[in-house]
Amino acid sequence: MRNYSKITQYACAVLLIVTSIALAFYQVIDNDDVANGVLMYIAQAFLLAGSIFGLDYYVKKLTQTINGNKKTTTRDKEQQPP
């Protein structure tokens, strides 16, 4: 069940990005301009899609840290201590 929810989330995120690009492309071909409402849709769609992908990464990192399975990477070593 959990796997289906992840697939659904990723499919929705990709669908939002694809529809945003298609809508902007259609507006440019049809009107030679992109309307303000289309730009708002693009911004909201990219924000939601980015939060879907980013939230999954954040939850994985937080779970690893809580469980003590944190894998150190070269990026983690290069960061400044707090």
Contacts in CASP RR format, 6 or more apart in sequence:
PFRMAT RR
TARGET T0000
AUTHOR 0000-0000-0000
METHOD contacts of the structure
MODEL  1
MRNYSKITQYACAVLLIVTSIALAFYQVIDNDDVANGVLMYIAQAFLLAG
SIFGLDYYVKKLTQTINGNKKTTTRDKEQQPP
6 56 0 8 1.000
9 52 0 8 1.000
9 56 0 8 1.000
10 52 0 8 1.000
10 53 0 8 1.000
12 52 0 8 1.000
13 48 0 8 1.000
13 49 0 8 1.000
13 50 0 8 1.000
13 52 0 8 1.000
13 53 0 8 1.000
14 49 0 8 1.000
16 45 0 8 1.000
16 46 0 8 1.000
16 48 0 8 1.000
16 49 0 8 1.000
17 45 0 8 1.000
17 46 0 8 1.000
17 49 0 8 1.000
19 45 0 8 1.000
20 41 0 8 1.000
20 42 0 8 1.000
20 45 0 8 1.000
20 46 0 8 1.000
23 38 0 8 1.000
23 41 0 8 1.000
23 42 0 8 1.000
24 34 0 8 1.000
24 38 0 8 1.000
24 42 0 8 1.000
27 33 0 8 1.000
27 34 0 8 1.000
27 35 0 8 1.000
27 38 0 8 1.000
28 34 0 8 1.000
64 70 0 8 1.000
64 71 0 8 1.000
END
